[in-house]
Amino acid sequence: MPGNYYDDLDARLGLDADLLGRLRNSDVLYDRDENGEYLQAYTESFAEGLFFEIVERRGYRSFGAVNAPIRIAAQTRRARQDERL
């Protein structure tokens, strides 16, 4: 995930520095709403674009839509890098 994702996340949600550091180090996406937290991670793509999404909802009732553009951009960037190899 791009580093500025975590800077923006901190500005938007004001997360604890320890949590923010763990999310950043693990490339885990995060969101929260009035009901809870949402953690989201992805495996590396394989077999021409297949990947697994790992989600943990802690009371969160939405679908993490705020993270979709970040994920798509990161996967597109990665696919372009892989094509160059």
PyMOL Python script that loads the backbone (N, CA, C, O; Angstrom):
from pymol import cmd

cmd.read_pdbstr("""\
ATOM      1  N   MET A   1       0.840  -1.184   0.000  1.00  0.00           N
ATOM      2  CA  MET A   1       0.000   0.000   0.000  1.00  0.00           C
ATOM      3  C   MET A   1       0.886   1.248   0.000  1.00  0.00           C
ATOM      4  O   MET A   1       1.960   1.257   0.601  1.00  0.00           O
ATOM      5  N   PRO A   2       0.435   2.275  -0.663  1.00  0.00           N
ATOM      6  CA  PRO A   2       1.244   3.504  -0.683  1.00  0.00           C
ATOM      7  C   PRO A   2       1.342   4.113   0.713  1.00  0.00           C
ATOM      8  O   PRO A   2       0.379   4.087   1.479  1.00  0.00           O
ATOM      9  N   GLY A   3       2.502   4.655   1.032  1.00  0.00           N
ATOM     10  CA  GLY A   3       2.724   5.238   2.347  1.00  0.00           C
ATOM     11  C   GLY A   3       1.761   6.356   2.695  1.00  0.00           C
ATOM     12  O   GLY A   3       1.383   6.521   3.855  1.00  0.00           O
ATOM     13  N   ASN A   4       1.364   7.125   1.689  1.00  0.00           N
ATOM     14  CA  ASN A   4       0.468   8.243   1.989  1.00  0.00           C
ATOM     15  C   ASN A   4      -0.926   7.772   2.398  1.00  0.00           C
ATOM     16  O   ASN A   4      -1.688   8.544   2.980  1.00  0.00           O
ATOM     17  N   TYR A   5      -1.274   6.508   2.101  1.00  0.00           N
ATOM     18  CA  TYR A   5      -2.563   5.970   2.568  1.00  0.00           C
ATOM     19  C   TYR A   5      -2.622   6.075   4.087  1.00  0.00           C
ATOM     20  O   TYR A   5      -3.637   6.490   4.647  1.00  0.00           O
ATOM     21  N   TYR A   6      -1.541   5.700   4.745  1.00  0.00           N
ATOM     22  CA  TYR A   6      -1.517   5.699   6.206  1.00  0.00           C
ATOM     23  C   TYR A   6      -1.447   7.109   6.778  1.00  0.00           C
ATOM     24  O   TYR A   6      -1.981   7.361   7.858  1.00  0.00           O
ATOM     25  N   ASP A   7      -0.802   8.025   6.078  1.00  0.00           N
ATOM     26  CA  ASP A   7      -0.814   9.431   6.495  1.00  0.00           C
ATOM     27  C   ASP A   7      -2.231   9.986   6.406  1.00  0.00           C
ATOM     28  O   ASP A   7      -2.694  10.674   7.315  1.00  0.00           O
ATOM     29  N   ASP A   8      -2.919   9.682   5.301  1.00  0.00           N
ATOM     30  CA  ASP A   8      -4.300  10.134   5.129  1.00  0.00           C
ATOM     31  C   ASP A   8      -5.221   9.489   6.157  1.00  0.00           C
ATOM     32  O   ASP A   8      -6.120  10.138   6.691  1.00  0.00           O
ATOM     33  N   LEU A   9      -4.993   8.212   6.429  1.00  0.00           N
ATOM     34  CA  LEU A   9      -5.795   7.494   7.417  1.00  0.00           C
ATOM     35  C   LEU A   9      -5.660   8.146   8.784  1.00  0.00           C
ATOM     36  O   LEU A   9      -6.648   8.329   9.494  1.00  0.00           O
ATOM     37  N   ASP A  10      -4.447   8.490   9.142  1.00  0.00           N
ATOM     38  CA  ASP A  10      -4.211   9.156  10.420  1.00  0.00           C
ATOM     39  C   ASP A  10      -4.907  10.510  10.464  1.00  0.00           C
ATOM     40  O   ASP A  10      -5.517  10.860  11.474  1.00  0.00           O
ATOM     41  N   ALA A  11      -4.824  11.272   9.380  1.00  0.00           N
ATOM     42  CA  ALA A  11      -5.476  12.580   9.339  1.00  0.00           C
ATOM     43  C   ALA A  11      -6.998  12.444   9.432  1.00  0.00           C
ATOM     44  O   ALA A  11      -7.666  13.276  10.045  1.00  0.00           O
ATOM     45  N   ARG A  12      -7.531  11.399   8.825  1.00  0.00           N
ATOM     46  CA  ARG A  12      -8.987  11.200   8.789  1.00  0.00           C
ATOM     47  C   ARG A  12      -9.526  10.660  10.107  1.00  0.00           C
ATOM     48  O   ARG A  12     -10.594  11.074  10.559  1.00  0.00           O
ATOM     49  N   LEU A  13      -8.784   9.725  10.735  1.00  0.00           N
ATOM     50  CA  LEU A  13      -9.324   9.038  11.909  1.00  0.00           C
ATOM     51  C   LEU A  13      -8.549   9.280  13.198  1.00  0.00           C
ATOM     52  O   LEU A  13      -9.037   8.949  14.279  1.00  0.00           O
ATOM     53  N   GLY A  14      -7.344   9.855  13.102  1.00  0.00           N
ATOM     54  CA  GLY A  14      -6.560  10.130  14.303  1.00  0.00           C
ATOM     55  C   GLY A  14      -6.258   8.873  15.108  1.00  0.00           C
ATOM     56  O   GLY A  14      -6.534   8.821  16.307  1.00  0.00           O
ATOM     57  N   LEU A  15      -5.695   7.869  14.460  1.00  0.00           N
ATOM     58  CA  LEU A  15      -5.426   6.595  15.110  1.00  0.00           C
ATOM     59  C   LEU A  15      -4.249   6.676  16.079  1.00  0.00           C
ATOM     60  O   LEU A  15      -3.378   7.537  15.953  1.00  0.00           O
ATOM     61  N   ASP A  16      -4.243   5.776  17.028  1.00  0.00           N
ATOM     62  CA  ASP A  16      -3.120   5.607  17.939  1.00  0.00           C
ATOM     63  C   ASP A  16      -1.868   5.300  17.114  1.00  0.00           C
ATOM     64  O   ASP A  16      -1.930   4.516  16.167  1.00  0.00           O
ATOM     65  N   ALA A  17      -0.755   5.900  17.458  1.00  0.00           N
ATOM     66  CA  ALA A  17       0.484   5.748  16.685  1.00  0.00           C
ATOM     67  C   ALA A  17       0.926   4.292  16.590  1.00  0.00           C
ATOM     68  O   ALA A  17       1.435   3.872  15.551  1.00  0.00           O
ATOM     69  N   ASP A  18       0.741   3.515  17.654  1.00  0.00           N
ATOM     70  CA  ASP A  18       1.134   2.107  17.633  1.00  0.00           C
ATOM     71  C   ASP A  18       0.279   1.320  16.636  1.00  0.00           C
ATOM     72  O   ASP A  18       0.809   0.535  15.850  1.00  0.00           O
ATOM     73  N   LEU A  19      -1.025   1.525  16.664  1.00  0.00           N
ATOM     74  CA  LEU A  19      -1.917   0.847  15.718  1.00  0.00           C
ATOM     75  C   LEU A  19      -1.575   1.253  14.296  1.00  0.00           C
ATOM     76  O   LEU A  19      -1.481   0.400  13.413  1.00  0.00           O
ATOM     77  N   LEU A  20      -1.393   2.523  14.068  1.00  0.00           N
ATOM     78  CA  LEU A  20      -1.059   3.013  12.734  1.00  0.00           C
ATOM     79  C   LEU A  20       0.242   2.384  12.233  1.00  0.00           C
ATOM     80  O   LEU A  20       0.329   2.001  11.066  1.00  0.00           O
ATOM     81  N   GLY A  21       1.230   2.275  13.077  1.00  0.00           N
ATOM     82  CA  GLY A  21       2.496   1.654  12.700  1.00  0.00           C
ATOM     83  C   GLY A  21       2.327   0.177  12.352  1.00  0.00           C
ATOM     84  O   GLY A  21       2.925  -0.306  11.391  1.00  0.00           O
ATOM     85  N   ARG A  22       1.520  -0.538  13.123  1.00  0.00           N
ATOM     86  CA  ARG A  22       1.293  -1.961  12.832  1.00  0.00           C
ATOM     87  C   ARG A  22       0.536  -2.143  11.522  1.00  0.00           C
ATOM     88  O   ARG A  22       0.835  -3.058  10.755  1.00  0.00           O
ATOM     89  N   LEU A  23      -0.435  -1.284  11.264  1.00  0.00           N
ATOM     90  CA  LEU A  23      -1.162  -1.356   9.993  1.00  0.00           C
ATOM     91  C   LEU A  23      -0.216  -1.103   8.827  1.00  0.00           C
ATOM     92  O   LEU A  23      -0.221  -1.834   7.837  1.00  0.00           O
ATOM     93  N   ARG A  24       0.589  -0.065   8.957  1.00  0.00           N
ATOM     94  CA  ARG A  24       1.539   0.307   7.900  1.00  0.00           C
ATOM     95  C   ARG A  24       2.550  -0.829   7.642  1.00  0.00           C
ATOM     96  O   ARG A  24       2.806  -1.183   6.492  1.00  0.00           O
ATOM     97  N   ASN A  25       3.102  -1.378   8.688  1.00  0.00           N
ATOM     98  CA  ASN A  25       4.111  -2.438   8.542  1.00  0.00           C
ATOM     99  C   ASN A  25       3.544  -3.713   7.936  1.00  0.00           C
ATOM    100  O   ASN A  25       4.278  -4.496   7.334  1.00  0.00           O
ATOM    101  N   SER A  26       2.255  -3.921   8.091  1.00  0.00           N
ATOM    102  CA  SER A  26       1.617  -5.144   7.600  1.00  0.00           C
ATOM    103  C   SER A  26       0.812  -4.937   6.323  1.00  0.00           C
ATOM    104  O   SER A  26       0.210  -5.886   5.820  1.00  0.00           O
ATOM    105  N   ASP A  27       0.788  -3.713   5.785  1.00  0.00           N
ATOM    106  CA  ASP A  27      -0.015  -3.389   4.599  1.00  0.00           C
ATOM    107  C   ASP A  27      -1.491  -3.740   4.791  1.00  0.00           C
ATOM    108  O   ASP A  27      -2.135  -4.279   3.891  1.00  0.00           O
ATOM    109  N   VAL A  28      -2.009  -3.430   5.964  1.00  0.00           N
ATOM    110  CA  VAL A  28      -3.418  -3.688   6.266  1.00  0.00           C
ATOM    111  C   VAL A  28      -4.187  -2.385   6.121  1.00  0.00           C
ATOM    112  O   VAL A  28      -3.787  -1.349   6.653  1.00  0.00           O
ATOM    113  N   LEU A  29      -5.294  -2.450   5.397  1.00  0.00           N
ATOM    114  CA  LEU A  29      -6.186  -1.297   5.256  1.00  0.00           C
ATOM    115  C   LEU A  29      -7.134  -1.268   6.451  1.00  0.00           C
ATOM    116  O   LEU A  29      -7.395  -2.294   7.079  1.00  0.00           O
ATOM    117  N   TYR A  30      -7.639  -0.088   6.750  1.00  0.00           N
ATOM    118  CA  TYR A  30      -8.436   0.087   7.969  1.00  0.00           C
ATOM    119  C   TYR A  30      -9.558   1.078   7.716  1.00  0.00           C
ATOM    120  O   TYR A  30      -9.416   2.028   6.946  1.00  0.00           O
ATOM    121  N   ASP A  31     -10.662   0.836   8.376  1.00  0.00           N
ATOM    122  CA  ASP A  31     -11.744   1.812   8.430  1.00  0.00           C
ATOM    123  C   ASP A  31     -12.499   1.569   9.727  1.00  0.00           C
ATOM    124  O   ASP A  31     -12.354   0.525  10.362  1.00  0.00           O
ATOM    125  N   ARG A  32     -13.293   2.535  10.103  1.00  0.00           N
ATOM    126  CA  ARG A  32     -14.169   2.342  11.253  1.00  0.00           C
ATOM    127  C   ARG A  32     -15.425   3.162  11.045  1.00  0.00           C
ATOM    128  O   ARG A  32     -15.439   4.150  10.311  1.00  0.00           O
ATOM    129  N   ASP A  33     -16.466   2.729  11.704  1.00  0.00           N
ATOM    130  CA  ASP A  33     -17.716   3.478  11.716  1.00  0.00           C
ATOM    131  C   ASP A  33     -18.220   3.511  13.151  1.00  0.00           C
ATOM    132  O   ASP A  33     -17.499   3.125  14.071  1.00  0.00           O
ATOM    133  N   GLU A  34     -19.437   3.963  13.346  1.00  0.00           N
ATOM    134  CA  GLU A  34     -19.968   4.096  14.704  1.00  0.00           C
ATOM    135  C   GLU A  34     -20.149   2.743  15.398  1.00  0.00           C
ATOM    136  O   GLU A  34     -20.342   2.696  16.612  1.00  0.00           O
ATOM    137  N   ASN A  35     -20.090   1.650  14.643  1.00  0.00           N
ATOM    138  CA  ASN A  35     -20.301   0.316  15.210  1.00  0.00           C
ATOM    139  C   ASN A  35     -19.014  -0.457  15.470  1.00  0.00           C
ATOM    140  O   ASN A  35     -19.014  -1.386  16.277  1.00  0.00           O
ATOM    141  N   GLY A  36     -17.921  -0.098  14.809  1.00  0.00           N
ATOM    142  CA  GLY A  36     -16.701  -0.858  15.023  1.00  0.00           C
ATOM    143  C   GLY A  36     -15.630  -0.600  13.988  1.00  0.00           C
ATOM    144  O   GLY A  36     -15.633   0.422  13.301  1.00  0.00           O
ATOM    145  N   GLU A  37     -14.713  -1.549  13.890  1.00  0.00           N
ATOM    146  CA  GLU A  37     -13.537  -1.426  13.033  1.00  0.00           C
ATOM    147  C   GLU A  37     -13.559  -2.458  11.902  1.00  0.00           C
ATOM    148  O   GLU A  37     -14.226  -3.490  11.986  1.00  0.00           O
ATOM    149  N   TYR A  38     -12.809  -2.145  10.844  1.00  0.00           N
ATOM    150  CA  TYR A  38     -12.716  -3.005   9.670  1.00  0.00           C
ATOM    151  C   TYR A  38     -11.254  -3.078   9.265  1.00  0.00           C
ATOM    152  O   TYR A  38     -10.621  -2.051   9.019  1.00  0.00           O
ATOM    153  N   LEU A  39     -10.721  -4.280   9.195  1.00  0.00           N
ATOM    154  CA  LEU A  39      -9.340  -4.499   8.766  1.00  0.00           C
ATOM    155  C   LEU A  39      -9.372  -5.341   7.502  1.00  0.00           C
ATOM    156  O   LEU A  39     -10.166  -6.275   7.387  1.00  0.00           O
ATOM    157  N   GLN A  40      -8.510  -5.006   6.560  1.00  0.00           N
ATOM    158  CA  GLN A  40      -8.571  -5.589   5.225  1.00  0.00           C
ATOM    159  C   GLN A  40      -7.152  -5.778   4.696  1.00  0.00           C
ATOM    160  O   GLN A  40      -6.346  -4.848   4.704  1.00  0.00           O
ATOM    161  N   ALA A  41      -6.858  -6.993   4.236  1.00  0.00           N
ATOM    162  CA  ALA A  41      -5.546  -7.283   3.666  1.00  0.00           C
ATOM    163  C   ALA A  41      -5.738  -8.128   2.418  1.00  0.00           C
ATOM    164  O   ALA A  41      -6.775  -8.767   2.236  1.00  0.00           O
ATOM    165  N   TYR A  42      -4.721  -8.122   1.558  1.00  0.00           N
ATOM    166  CA  TYR A  42      -4.778  -8.846   0.294  1.00  0.00           C
ATOM    167  C   TYR A  42      -3.513  -9.650   0.106  1.00  0.00           C
ATOM    168  O   TYR A  42      -2.424  -9.229   0.495  1.00  0.00           O
ATOM    169  N   THR A  43      -3.675 -10.824  -0.501  1.00  0.00           N
ATOM    170  CA  THR A  43      -2.503 -11.604  -0.871  1.00  0.00           C
ATOM    171  C   THR A  43      -1.924 -11.027  -2.151  1.00  0.00           C
ATOM    172  O   THR A  43      -2.570 -10.225  -2.825  1.00  0.00           O
ATOM    173  N   GLU A  44      -0.716 -11.430  -2.484  1.00  0.00           N
ATOM    174  CA  GLU A  44      -0.136 -11.097  -3.779  1.00  0.00           C
ATOM    175  C   GLU A  44      -0.999 -11.751  -4.863  1.00  0.00           C
ATOM    176  O   GLU A  44      -1.557 -12.826  -4.647  1.00  0.00           O
ATOM    177  N   SER A  45      -1.104 -11.117  -5.999  1.00  0.00           N
ATOM    178  CA  SER A  45      -1.834 -11.704  -7.128  1.00  0.00           C
ATOM    179  C   SER A  45      -1.043 -12.857  -7.719  1.00  0.00           C
ATOM    180  O   SER A  45       0.188 -12.843  -7.733  1.00  0.00           O
ATOM    181  N   PHE A  46      -1.756 -13.838  -8.198  1.00  0.00           N
ATOM    182  CA  PHE A  46      -1.144 -14.978  -8.871  1.00  0.00           C
ATOM    183  C   PHE A  46      -2.141 -15.495  -9.906  1.00  0.00           C
ATOM    184  O   PHE A  46      -3.296 -15.070  -9.926  1.00  0.00           O
ATOM    185  N   ALA A  47      -1.704 -16.392 -10.747  1.00  0.00           N
ATOM    186  CA  ALA A  47      -2.573 -17.003 -11.766  1.00  0.00           C
ATOM    187  C   ALA A  47      -3.350 -15.943 -12.551  1.00  0.00           C
ATOM    188  O   ALA A  47      -4.576 -15.990 -12.645  1.00  0.00           O
ATOM    189  N   GLU A  48      -2.605 -14.992 -13.109  1.00  0.00           N
ATOM    190  CA  GLU A  48      -3.188 -13.941 -13.936  1.00  0.00           C
ATOM    191  C   GLU A  48      -4.236 -13.093 -13.217  1.00  0.00           C
ATOM    192  O   GLU A  48      -5.316 -12.839 -13.752  1.00  0.00           O
ATOM    193  N   GLY A  49      -3.912 -12.665 -12.021  1.00  0.00           N
ATOM    194  CA  GLY A  49      -4.749 -11.691 -11.334  1.00  0.00           C
ATOM    195  C   GLY A  49      -5.592 -12.212 -10.194  1.00  0.00           C
ATOM    196  O   GLY A  49      -6.305 -11.428  -9.568  1.00  0.00           O
ATOM    197  N   LEU A  50      -5.548 -13.481  -9.899  1.00  0.00           N
ATOM    198  CA  LEU A  50      -6.304 -14.026  -8.779  1.00  0.00           C
ATOM    199  C   LEU A  50      -5.622 -13.622  -7.475  1.00  0.00           C
ATOM    200  O   LEU A  50      -4.398 -13.694  -7.361  1.00  0.00           O
ATOM    201  N   PHE A  51      -6.409 -13.200  -6.502  1.00  0.00           N
ATOM    202  CA  PHE A  51      -5.883 -12.858  -5.190  1.00  0.00           C
ATOM    203  C   PHE A  51      -6.961 -13.145  -4.157  1.00  0.00           C
ATOM    204  O   PHE A  51      -8.134 -13.310  -4.491  1.00  0.00           O
ATOM    205  N   PHE A  52      -6.553 -13.202  -2.917  1.00  0.00           N
ATOM    206  CA  PHE A  52      -7.489 -13.402  -1.819  1.00  0.00           C
ATOM    207  C   PHE A  52      -7.554 -12.139  -0.981  1.00  0.00           C
ATOM    208  O   PHE A  52      -6.545 -11.476  -0.741  1.00  0.00           O
ATOM    209  N   GLU A  53      -8.754 -11.824  -0.546  1.00  0.00           N
ATOM    210  CA  GLU A  53      -8.980 -10.700   0.350  1.00  0.00           C
ATOM    211  C   GLU A  53      -9.265 -11.282   1.732  1.00  0.00           C
ATOM    212  O   GLU A  53     -10.063 -12.208   1.871  1.00  0.00           O
ATOM    213  N   ILE A  54      -8.619 -10.743   2.730  1.00  0.00           N
ATOM    214  CA  ILE A  54      -8.827 -11.175   4.108  1.00  0.00           C
ATOM    215  C   ILE A  54      -9.434  -9.996   4.861  1.00  0.00           C
ATOM    216  O   ILE A  54      -8.870  -8.902   4.884  1.00  0.00           O
ATOM    217  N   VAL A  55     -10.579 -10.232   5.470  1.00  0.00           N
ATOM    218  CA  VAL A  55     -11.323  -9.169   6.136  1.00  0.00           C
ATOM    219  C   VAL A  55     -11.621  -9.570   7.572  1.00  0.00           C
ATOM    220  O   VAL A  55     -11.984 -10.712   7.853  1.00  0.00           O
ATOM    221  N   GLU A  56     -11.461  -8.615   8.467  1.00  0.00           N
ATOM    222  CA  GLU A  56     -11.914  -8.800   9.847  1.00  0.00           C
ATOM    223  C   GLU A  56     -12.839  -7.639  10.194  1.00  0.00           C
ATOM    224  O   GLU A  56     -12.443  -6.474  10.147  1.00  0.00           O
ATOM    225  N   ARG A  57     -14.062  -7.976  10.539  1.00  0.00           N
ATOM    226  CA  ARG A  57     -15.025  -6.974  10.988  1.00  0.00           C
ATOM    227  C   ARG A  57     -15.142  -7.077  12.500  1.00  0.00           C
ATOM    228  O   ARG A  57     -15.386  -8.152  13.047  1.00  0.00           O
ATOM    229  N   ARG A  58     -14.970  -5.972  13.148  1.00  0.00           N
ATOM    230  CA  ARG A  58     -15.126  -5.895  14.603  1.00  0.00           C
ATOM    231  C   ARG A  58     -16.330  -5.011  14.895  1.00  0.00           C
ATOM    232  O   ARG A  58     -16.196  -3.916  15.441  1.00  0.00           O
ATOM    233  N   GLY A  59     -17.511  -5.505  14.523  1.00  0.00           N
ATOM    234  CA  GLY A  59     -18.736  -4.740  14.705  1.00  0.00           C
ATOM    235  C   GLY A  59     -19.061  -3.815  13.539  1.00  0.00           C
ATOM    236  O   GLY A  59     -20.165  -3.275  13.465  1.00  0.00           O
ATOM    237  N   TYR A  60     -18.133  -3.633  12.650  1.00  0.00           N
ATOM    238  CA  TYR A  60     -18.264  -2.758  11.479  1.00  0.00           C
ATOM    239  C   TYR A  60     -19.354  -3.300  10.572  1.00  0.00           C
ATOM    240  O   TYR A  60     -19.387  -4.501  10.303  1.00  0.00           O
ATOM    241  N   ARG A  61     -20.242  -2.445  10.096  1.00  0.00           N
ATOM    242  CA  ARG A  61     -21.385  -2.913   9.315  1.00  0.00           C
ATOM    243  C   ARG A  61     -21.338  -2.537   7.838  1.00  0.00           C
ATOM    244  O   ARG A  61     -22.258  -2.872   7.091  1.00  0.00           O
ATOM    245  N   SER A  62     -20.298  -1.857   7.409  1.00  0.00           N
ATOM    246  CA  SER A  62     -20.188  -1.477   6.002  1.00  0.00           C
ATOM    247  C   SER A  62     -19.285  -2.457   5.274  1.00  0.00           C
ATOM    248  O   SER A  62     -19.027  -3.552   5.772  1.00  0.00           O
ATOM    249  N   PHE A  63     -18.803  -2.069   4.094  1.00  0.00           N
ATOM    250  CA  PHE A  63     -18.017  -2.972   3.270  1.00  0.00           C
ATOM    251  C   PHE A  63     -16.625  -2.437   2.928  1.00  0.00           C
ATOM    252  O   PHE A  63     -15.972  -2.973   2.033  1.00  0.00           O
ATOM    253  N   GLY A  64     -16.165  -1.408   3.608  1.00  0.00           N
ATOM    254  CA  GLY A  64     -14.834  -0.887   3.361  1.00  0.00           C
ATOM    255  C   GLY A  64     -14.690  -0.165   2.039  1.00  0.00           C
ATOM    256  O   GLY A  64     -13.597  -0.113   1.474  1.00  0.00           O
ATOM    257  N   ALA A  65     -15.776   0.390   1.540  1.00  0.00           N
ATOM    258  CA  ALA A  65     -15.763   1.051   0.226  1.00  0.00           C
ATOM    259  C   ALA A  65     -14.735   2.176   0.156  1.00  0.00           C
ATOM    260  O   ALA A  65     -14.199   2.452  -0.917  1.00  0.00           O
ATOM    261  N   VAL A  66     -14.456   2.819   1.266  1.00  0.00           N
ATOM    262  CA  VAL A  66     -13.487   3.920   1.280  1.00  0.00           C
ATOM    263  C   VAL A  66     -12.098   3.432   0.850  1.00  0.00           C
ATOM    264  O   VAL A  66     -11.292   4.219   0.353  1.00  0.00           O
ATOM    265  N   ASN A  67     -11.816   2.138   1.040  1.00  0.00           N
ATOM    266  CA  ASN A  67     -10.505   1.591   0.697  1.00  0.00           C
ATOM    267  C   ASN A  67     -10.418   1.055  -0.729  1.00  0.00           C
ATOM    268  O   ASN A  67      -9.318   0.775  -1.207  1.00  0.00           O
ATOM    269  N   ALA A  68     -11.532   0.907  -1.409  1.00  0.00           N
ATOM    270  CA  ALA A  68     -11.530   0.294  -2.747  1.00  0.00           C
ATOM    271  C   ALA A  68     -10.604   1.011  -3.735  1.00  0.00           C
ATOM    272  O   ALA A  68      -9.823   0.336  -4.406  1.00  0.00           O
ATOM    273  N   PRO A  69     -10.650   2.327  -3.858  1.00  0.00           N
ATOM    274  CA  PRO A  69      -9.749   2.987  -4.826  1.00  0.00           C
ATOM    275  C   PRO A  69      -8.268   2.778  -4.498  1.00  0.00           C
ATOM    276  O   PRO A  69      -7.441   2.680  -5.405  1.00  0.00           O
ATOM    277  N   ILE A  70      -7.936   2.709  -3.227  1.00  0.00           N
ATOM    278  CA  ILE A  70      -6.546   2.496  -2.817  1.00  0.00           C
ATOM    279  C   ILE A  70      -6.105   1.100  -3.230  1.00  0.00           C
ATOM    280  O   ILE A  70      -5.021   0.926  -3.786  1.00  0.00           O
ATOM    281  N   ARG A  71      -6.940   0.111  -2.961  1.00  0.00           N
ATOM    282  CA  ARG A  71      -6.619  -1.269  -3.313  1.00  0.00           C
ATOM    283  C   ARG A  71      -6.460  -1.432  -4.813  1.00  0.00           C
ATOM    284  O   ARG A  71      -5.501  -2.055  -5.268  1.00  0.00           O
ATOM    285  N   ILE A  72      -7.378  -0.885  -5.582  1.00  0.00           N
ATOM    286  CA  ILE A  72      -7.333  -1.015  -7.044  1.00  0.00           C
ATOM    287  C   ILE A  72      -6.072  -0.362  -7.596  1.00  0.00           C
ATOM    288  O   ILE A  72      -5.404  -0.932  -8.459  1.00  0.00           O
ATOM    289  N   ALA A  73      -5.742   0.828  -7.106  1.00  0.00           N
ATOM    290  CA  ALA A  73      -4.532   1.514  -7.574  1.00  0.00           C
ATOM    291  C   ALA A  73      -3.283   0.715  -7.222  1.00  0.00           C
ATOM    292  O   ALA A  73      -2.377   0.601  -8.047  1.00  0.00           O
ATOM    293  N   ALA A  74      -3.218   0.163  -6.018  1.00  0.00           N
ATOM    294  CA  ALA A  74      -2.047  -0.613  -5.606  1.00  0.00           C
ATOM    295  C   ALA A  74      -1.912  -1.877  -6.448  1.00  0.00           C
ATOM    296  O   ALA A  74      -0.805  -2.241  -6.847  1.00  0.00           O
ATOM    297  N   GLN A  75      -3.027  -2.549  -6.722  1.00  0.00           N
ATOM    298  CA  GLN A  75      -2.973  -3.767  -7.531  1.00  0.00           C
ATOM    299  C   GLN A  75      -2.608  -3.453  -8.981  1.00  0.00           C
ATOM    300  O   GLN A  75      -1.876  -4.217  -9.611  1.00  0.00           O
ATOM    301  N   THR A  76      -3.100  -2.362  -9.505  1.00  0.00           N
ATOM    302  CA  THR A  76      -2.765  -1.958 -10.869  1.00  0.00           C
ATOM    303  C   THR A  76      -1.280  -1.634 -10.977  1.00  0.00           C
ATOM    304  O   THR A  76      -0.618  -2.043 -11.931  1.00  0.00           O
ATOM    305  N   ARG A  77      -0.757  -0.898  -9.995  1.00  0.00           N
ATOM    306  CA  ARG A  77       0.663  -0.569  -9.972  1.00  0.00           C
ATOM    307  C   ARG A  77       1.507  -1.842  -9.924  1.00  0.00           C
ATOM    308  O   ARG A  77       2.510  -1.959 -10.628  1.00  0.00           O
ATOM    309  N   ARG A  78       1.093  -2.784  -9.092  1.00  0.00           N
ATOM    310  CA  ARG A  78       1.830  -4.045  -8.954  1.00  0.00           C
ATOM    311  C   ARG A  78       1.793  -4.844 -10.257  1.00  0.00           C
ATOM    312  O   ARG A  78       2.810  -5.407 -10.664  1.00  0.00           O
ATOM    313  N   ALA A  79       0.635  -4.898 -10.913  1.00  0.00           N
ATOM    314  CA  ALA A  79       0.515  -5.640 -12.171  1.00  0.00           C
ATOM    315  C   ALA A  79       1.416  -5.033 -13.238  1.00  0.00           C
ATOM    316  O   ALA A  79       2.028  -5.766 -14.015  1.00  0.00           O
ATOM    317  N   ARG A  80       1.506  -3.724 -13.289  1.00  0.00           N
ATOM    318  CA  ARG A  80       2.384  -3.058 -14.267  1.00  0.00           C
ATOM    319  C   ARG A  80       3.847  -3.372 -13.978  1.00  0.00           C
ATOM    320  O   ARG A  80       4.632  -3.592 -14.900  1.00  0.00           O
ATOM    321  N   GLN A  81       4.208  -3.393 -12.717  1.00  0.00           N
ATOM    322  CA  GLN A  81       5.583  -3.743 -12.348  1.00  0.00           C
ATOM    323  C   GLN A  81       5.894  -5.179 -12.769  1.00  0.00           C
ATOM    324  O   GLN A  81       6.971  -5.457 -13.295  1.00  0.00           O
ATOM    325  N   ASP A  82       4.953  -6.081 -12.537  1.00  0.00           N
ATOM    326  CA  ASP A  82       5.152  -7.480 -12.897  1.00  0.00           C
ATOM    327  C   ASP A  82       5.283  -7.662 -14.413  1.00  0.00           C
ATOM    328  O   ASP A  82       6.043  -8.513 -14.875  1.00  0.00           O
ATOM    329  N   GLU A  83       4.546  -6.867 -15.178  1.00  0.00           N
ATOM    330  CA  GLU A  83       4.628  -6.956 -16.654  1.00  0.00           C
ATOM    331  C   GLU A  83       6.000  -6.550 -17.153  1.00  0.00           C
ATOM    332  O   GLU A  83       6.469  -7.067 -18.167  1.00  0.00           O
ATOM    333  N   ARG A  84       6.645  -5.638 -16.460  1.00  0.00           N
ATOM    334  CA  ARG A  84       7.970  -5.157 -16.877  1.00  0.00           C
ATOM    335  C   ARG A  84       9.050  -6.195 -16.626  1.00  0.00           C
ATOM    336  O   ARG A  84      10.111  -6.152 -17.249  1.00  0.00           O
ATOM    337  N   LEU A  85       8.791  -7.121 -15.724  1.00  0.00           N
ATOM    338  CA  LEU A  85       9.818  -8.125 -15.393  1.00  0.00           C
ATOM    339  C   LEU A  85       9.889  -9.175 -16.410  1.00  0.00           C
ATOM    340  O   LEU A  85      10.696 -10.097 -16.292  1.00  0.00           O
TER     341      LEU A  85
END
""", "prot")
cmd.dss("prot")
cmd.show_as("cartoon", "prot")
cmd.util.cbc("prot")
cmd.orient("prot")
